[in-house]
Amino acid sequence: MCAFPGVENPGDSIMAAKPKLYYFDGRGRMEPIRWLLAAAGVEFEEEFLETSKDLEKLRNDGSLMFQQVPMVEIDGMKLVQCRAILNYIAAKYNLYGKDIKERALIDMYIEGVADLNAKFRPLPVTPPDEKDAKITLIKESTTNRYLPAFENVLKSHGQDYLVGNRLSRADIHLVELLYLVEELDPNLLANFPLLKALKTRISNLPTVKKFLQPGSPRKPPVDEKILEKARKILKF
């Protein structure tokens, strides 16, 4: 059932095979894909890579065009490259705007989300003696540059969603990032009431609410155990 604006005919894929996600059992670059599928109300399966041999097998059987994961099997395709995967899912489930102007805005906002997210990504592998300084820089960039920009978008049109007053992938990716921001420091959202309201609004959508519950496919924050496993599988 469609419980929020922007997603039409989610039952279209009921008879089709569920998308199958190939990655290690952690967030990484697959997590936005999990979020987007979950928000669209799409059930999916996951094939977790347990060893480097599992990754090598995918490479050897020709599943990975560029020899790397994430990879998603969907609609008879083996898609790699995160943006291509996310673009397809968003377009398939009507989460990518109603015209090219809306899509341009959505893409612009997503790139901003990606820029800030990229600042968080090195944290788990940052040497302990450098971590505090890195976190300070991330906090400054978050509160002085990125969050004000998104707050201003919502303020400029007074609507419930970032683009076209309907749910899009931009809202979903931004809210995923807001959860990441709060994991770093819950106080970072204190001065951004519209973003806090957006986070609450998206989190209360039935599909997203389900994804946020314990036991869902959503992955926990990266810890040393997950990081070490990822190192062994991906050999970085």
Secondary structure, 3 states (H helix, E strand, C coil): CCCCCCCCCHHHHCCCCCCEEEECCCCHHHHHHHHHHHHCCCCCEEEECCCHHHHHHHHHCCCCCCCCCCEEEECCEEEECHHHHHHHHHHHCCCCCCCHHHHHHHHHHHHHHHHHHHHHCCHHHCCHHHHHHHHHHHHHHHHHHHHHHHHHHHHHHCCCCCCCCCCCHHHHHHHHHHHHHHHHCHHHHCCCHHHHHHHHHHHCCHHHHHHCCCCCCCCCCCCHHHHHHHHHHHCC
